[in-house]
Each structure stands twice: as structure tokens, then as C-alpha cells.
């Protein structure tokens, strides 16, 4: 009975593993094939200088993370970071291009163009600082460059499914 309970607990814990905390993935040892065998194909693959690659695993539009798996030219794991962490979001600066932003934050949840201001706003669902509401990170582009960024709260709709 104890053995069955331990096996069940281990299986449940393994199911909760995320790319940035998965003990099965070891920097310097694990390879790209190991990552893809566990997590499937990436959302996007970004080439890196020197022959390395970054595998993007975005959980948008409903998830709150975008795991960037950095691989060396030999295909070995260098490290994993969450592109939507506060530290990654802080790297977004005025003047950056859309590609530079996507390389940091990953695939966006949505894009909206505002004709009157000439701005395009991309947003990502992110972890709120406290529970009870949703949060989005917004990046405002004008003429193909970041103008500014910020956060907005998402208040639940009284109509199911309309607060996306």
C-alpha cells in the first residue's frame, strides 16, 4: 500500500514539472531531443550566434509563462528561463524591434492596432502580483519600434468566457 502511494505521489509531482524546474533536464547533459521528447515540439525555434538555438515553449493565450530553452551548437542544454518573468519583462526598452521583443517574451496573446494613435499593442498574460484578478503585460509599438510598455489588470466578466 505504501509503495503504491509513493508511486502515485511521484507521478503527480512529475506531472507538475515545468521546463524551468524539471529535474529530468540537466544543463550540459540533456540534449534538444530530450527536451522535445518530454515537452513536444516548441512553439518557435530561434537561431543563436555560434550555431546554438533557443526553443520557445509559449503557454499563451491562457498560460502565464513562456519557457526559453537555450541550447549550444552541440544541441546540449545550456539553461531555461521564463520569458515572462519580471526580470525578462524589465528588459523591454523603447526603441526595440518586434523581433527583439518576441525573442525575450515569446509569442504574444494578442495584437491590436489603434488607427487614431498609430500604435500597435501586443499583450501577454502574466502572473498577477496577488490573486483575485488577471494581469497582462502590454508593449506599445509605433513605426515598428517599442514606444513604451506597462501592465493592465483584467477584471473577471460576469459573462463566462468574455474576460479573455
Secondary structure as UniProt FT lines:
FT   HELIX           2..15
FT   HELIX           19..21
FT   TURN            23..24
FT   TURN            27..29
FT   HELIX           32..39
FT   STRAND          44..47
FT   HELIX           49..51
FT   STRAND          53..58
FT   TURN            60..62
FT   STRAND          66..71
FT   TURN            73..74
FT   STRAND          76..82
FT   TURN            83..84
FT   HELIX           86..89
FT   TURN            90..91
FT   TURN            94..95
FT   HELIX           98..105
FT   STRAND          110..114
FT   TURN            115..118
FT   STRAND          119..126
FT   STRAND          134..142
FT   TURN            143..144
FT   STRAND          145..154
FT   TURN            160..161
//
